[in-house]
Structure formats: C-alpha cells, structure tokens
Amino acid sequence: MSSTTYAIYALCQGWREGDVSTLLYLTNPGHLTRVPYFFWVLVPGEGEPILVDTGFLEDDHKSRYIGFEDYRRPRDLLSPFGLAPADVSRVILTHLHWDHFAASRLYLGAEFHLQRRELEFWRAPESDYHFLRYFITDLEDAAGLESEGRLHLLDGEAEIAPGVTVHPVGGHTPGLQIVRVRTGEGWAVLAADAAYVFRSLESMIPPGIHVHVDDCLSAFDTVKALADKPTLIFPGHDNEILRNFPEEHPGVYRLV
C-alpha cells in the first residue's frame, strides 16, 4: 500500500466581522468575531498538489460583504508552491457555496470531485429559497465543467489519490464532504464547513448556517472518528488558524 503523506496548508483569502451565531448555532447573537475565509492545498512529498476548494474572486466578496478585509487572489496564494491556477490538476470540492467554488473558472486544466447529492440538491426545487440560494455561486460553472467532462460526481466515500479520501456528511449542505489526509503525524481531517470553528467540535454546536441540524451533529462524530487525534482536525472558518499556526508566506498557513 502506498505510504504517501501530505503537508496541509490553509490559504486565507481575507476576513470579515461576523456574528458569532452564524458560526455557532444560536450562540452569543449580537457578538461579533473575525471570520477568515480559507481554501486548502495538499502537498505530497512527491507528485502534484491537490486543491481542496477553489477560493473566490474579488467581485464575489464585494457583492456580499462591504467590510471584507485583506483580500488575496487565489493566484497569489498558490504562487509560493510554484503553482498557477491553470497548473492545478485536481480539485476536491467540499460543497458549492460561493466561497468554496466561485473561482472554479481559474482552474482550466483541473478535474473536480464533488458529491452527486450536492449538485442534485442545488438543482432541485427543494433548494429554491432565498436563504439557501444566497450562499451558492453560479451553477452555470458546474454545468460548464460537466460539459467538458471535468466534473466527477461521487456517490459516497471515495479515494481521490493515495492518502486522500472524501467522506459525505451533509448537514451544512446536503452533499457536503470532508477530506481525510494522511500526514506525517497521522490521519488528518479537513472538516471544512462541517465545523466552522474548533469550538463546534468541542461543544457539539452546529454551524449557524445549515440545512439539516441532525446531520450536522452526526457529522461531528464522523470527523472525530476519521482523525487520528483531535489536533489533526481543521475547521473551515476559525480565527485560531491565523493565531496558532505558522504563516509561511502572506496568507499561507501550514497546518501539519
């Protein structure tokens, strides 16, 4: 069996002030906190890096949040790895919210991996509500990838590469998938938006934005079961990443 291991880097595109209750369901409403926005790169000892999510473009955050700070382009965050977006060959999509998928058009040569349930949900009448639709990006981008044969729809757990597997958990969105990665310290889990912050996992409090709250809670159990230890679990929007992990380049934080 391959023993490929990866270094995991969080790429921070910037941050905004947000209500704590959007990160932790029904918790401390009216209290503001810093909310960073990440996508991730998995760097093997040998071979090509794998991207987890695509990040977003400047117009994407401007159309939603006036107070967004320190925006960084995907291109600038990838350059320390000797990568341009067009060089990326493989992207895992955790889900189709705008901050995770809106820059897909930059990755001209990449194959994308997404749970089928995620795409089907956003194309179905059950998602046709303003509250839900506010958070997704243009589904025409997904249709374009499909027509080019670059969108691979998954039906459950799958191995994307040696040492990298995906696991559907739902909750935040019905087709949300988390990513398990073999590292030099053991199996790590990119929880993405299954947990916005570390406190979600510690206190079993769902993210404030979700579709199915029961699936959010069971997702925590899956995340914990897949990681070799709690320090190898990484949530999707926690300011502690910026405080507690080394920033090796502007906006680039090594997690493990």
C-alpha positions in Angstrom: 0.0 0.0 0.0 1.2 3.5 -0.8 2.5 5.4 2.1 2.2 8.9 0.5 1.9 11.6 3.1 1.0 15.3 2.6 1.6 18.6 4.2 -1.6 20.6 4.6 -1.8 24.4 4.1 -4.7 26.7 4.7 -4.8 29.6 2.2 -6.5 32.6 3.7 -8.3 35.0 1.3 -9.2 37.5 3.9 -11.7 38.1 6.6 -14.8 40.0 7.8 -16.5 40.7 11.0 -19.4 38.3 11.6 -21.9 37.5 14.2 -20.9 34.6 16.5 -24.3 33.0 16.0 -23.5 32.4 12.3 -20.5 30.3 13.3 -22.1 28.6 16.3 -25.9 28.0 16.1 -27.9 30.2 18.5 -24.8 31.1 20.4 -24.0 34.7 21.5 -26.1 36.5 19.0 -25.1 40.2 18.6 -21.5 39.5 19.4 -19.0 40.0 16.6 -15.9 38.0 15.8 -13.4 37.8 13.0 -14.3 35.2 10.3 -11.5 34.2 8.0 -12.1 32.5 4.6 -9.9 29.6 3.6 -9.3 27.0 0.9 -6.6 24.4 1.2 -3.7 22.8 -0.7 -2.4 19.3 0.0 1.3 18.9 -0.9 2.8 15.4 -1.2 6.4 14.5 -0.8 6.4 13.6 -4.4 3.8 14.3 -7.1 1.3 17.1 -7.8 -0.5 19.1 -5.1 -4.3 18.7 -4.7 -6.5 21.6 -4.0 -9.5 21.4 -1.6 -12.0 24.0 -2.9 -11.2 26.9 -5.3 -11.5 30.1 -3.3 -13.3 33.0 -4.8 -12.7 36.2 -6.9 -12.7 39.8 -5.6 -16.2 40.6 -7.1 -17.6 37.6 -5.2 -17.0 39.0 -1.8 -17.7 42.6 -2.8 -21.2 41.6 -3.9 -21.9 40.2 -0.4 -19.8 41.9 2.3 -18.8 45.5 2.2 -16.5 45.1 5.2 -14.3 42.3 3.8 -10.6 42.9 4.6 -7.2 41.8 3.2 -8.5 40.1 0.1 -5.9 37.9 -1.6 -6.3 36.3 -5.0 -6.0 32.5 -5.4 -3.1 33.1 -7.8 -1.1 34.9 -5.1 -1.8 32.3 -2.5 -0.7 29.4 -4.8 2.4 31.1 -6.1 4.6 30.0 -3.1 4.0 26.4 -4.2 5.2 27.2 -7.8 1.6 26.8 -9.0 -0.6 29.0 -11.1 -4.3 28.1 -11.1 -4.0 26.7 -14.6 -1.4 24.3 -13.4 -3.7 22.6 -10.8 -4.7 19.1 -12.0 -7.1 18.0 -9.2 -9.6 19.9 -7.0 -11.8 18.4 -4.3 -15.0 20.4 -3.8 -16.4 20.2 -0.3 -19.6 21.9 -1.4 -21.0 24.5 -3.7 -21.2 27.6 -1.5 -19.7 30.7 -3.2 -16.5 30.9 -1.0 -15.6 27.3 -1.9 -16.4 27.1 -5.6 -16.7 30.6 -7.1 -13.2 30.6 -8.6 -13.5 27.3 -10.5 -13.1 29.0 -13.8 -9.5 29.8 -13.0 -8.5 26.1 -13.0 -8.6 25.5 -16.7 -6.9 22.1 -16.6 -8.3 20.6 -13.4 -10.5 17.6 -12.7 -13.1 18.3 -10.0 -14.6 15.9 -7.5 -18.0 16.6 -5.9 -20.7 14.6 -4.3 -23.6 14.0 -6.6 -26.1 14.7 -3.8 -24.7 18.3 -3.6 -25.3 19.2 -7.2 -28.7 17.5 -7.3 -29.8 19.4 -4.2 -29.0 22.8 -5.7 -30.7 21.9 -9.0 -33.9 20.7 -7.3 -36.9 22.7 -6.2 -36.2 21.9 -2.6 -33.4 24.4 -2.6 -35.4 27.2 -4.2 -35.4 29.6 -1.2 -33.6 32.9 -0.9 -31.9 32.0 2.4 -30.4 28.9 0.8 -29.6 30.4 -2.6 -27.8 33.4 -1.1 -24.8 31.3 -0.3 -24.2 29.5 -3.6 -22.4 30.6 -6.7 -23.4 30.4 -10.3 -24.4 26.8 -11.1 -23.5 27.5 -14.7 -19.9 27.0 -13.7 -20.8 23.5 -12.6 -22.7 22.9 -15.9 -19.6 24.1 -17.8 -17.4 21.6 -16.0 -19.9 18.8 -16.7 -20.0 19.6 -20.4 -16.2 19.5 -20.5 -16.1 16.2 -18.7 -14.1 17.6 -15.8 -16.7 17.3 -13.0 -16.6 13.8 -11.4 -19.7 13.2 -9.3 -19.3 10.8 -6.4 -21.8 8.6 -4.6 -20.3 8.2 -1.2 -16.8 7.7 0.2 -14.0 7.7 -2.4 -10.2 7.7 -2.7 -9.1 10.7 -4.7 -5.4 9.9 -4.5 -3.3 7.6 -2.4 -3.6 9.0 1.1 -6.6 11.3 0.3 -10.2 10.2 0.8 -13.5 12.0 0.9 -16.5 11.3 3.1 -20.0 12.7 2.7 -21.5 14.0 5.9 -24.2 16.6 4.9 -25.7 18.9 7.4 -24.3 22.3 6.4 -25.4 21.4 2.9 -26.9 18.0 1.9 -23.9 16.9 -0.2 -21.1 18.4 2.0 -18.0 16.1 2.0 -15.0 16.2 4.4 -11.5 15.2 3.4 -9.2 12.7 5.2 -5.5 13.2 4.5 -2.5 11.0 5.5 0.2 13.2 7.0 3.5 12.6 8.7 1.6 12.9 12.1 -1.2 10.6 11.2 -4.6 10.9 9.5 -5.9 14.4 9.5 -9.4 15.7 8.6 -10.3 18.9 6.8 -13.7 19.4 8.3 -14.4 22.4 6.0 -17.8 23.7 6.9 -19.0 20.6 8.8 -17.5 22.7 11.6 -16.7 26.4 11.2 -14.7 26.6 14.4 -12.9 24.3 16.8 -15.5 25.1 19.5 -18.2 23.4 17.3 -16.4 20.1 17.8 -15.6 20.6 21.4 -19.1 21.6 22.4 -21.1 19.8 19.7 -22.7 23.1 18.5 -23.7 23.0 14.8 -22.6 25.8 12.4 -25.1 28.6 12.3 -25.8 28.1 8.6 -27.1 24.6 7.8 -29.8 22.7 6.0 -30.2 19.7 8.4 -29.2 20.2 12.0 -29.3 16.4 12.8 -26.8 15.7 10.1 -24.6 18.5 11.4 -24.3 16.7 14.7 -23.6 13.2 13.3 -21.0 14.9 11.0 -19.0 15.8 14.2 -18.9 12.1 15.1 -17.6 11.2 11.7 -15.0 13.9 11.7 -13.7 12.8 15.1 -13.7 9.1 14.1 -11.7 9.7 11.0 -8.9 11.8 12.6 -6.1 10.1 14.5 -6.2 12.8 17.2 -8.1 16.0 17.8 -5.1 18.2 16.9 -5.4 16.8 13.3 -8.9 18.2 12.8 -9.2 21.5 11.0 -12.4 23.6 10.7 -13.4 25.9 7.9 -13.5 29.4 9.3 -11.7 29.7 12.6 -9.6 32.7 13.5 -7.5 30.4 15.7 -5.9 29.2 12.5 -4.4 32.7 12.0 -3.2 32.9 15.6 -1.8 29.4 16.2 -0.3 28.1 13.0 2.8 29.4 11.2 2.3 31.8 8.4 5.0 30.7 5.9 4.0 33.2 3.3 1.4 36.0 3.3 -1.9 34.3 3.8 -0.4 30.8 3.7 -0.6 28.8 7.0 0.9 25.4 7.5 -1.5 23.1 9.4 0.6 19.9 9.5 
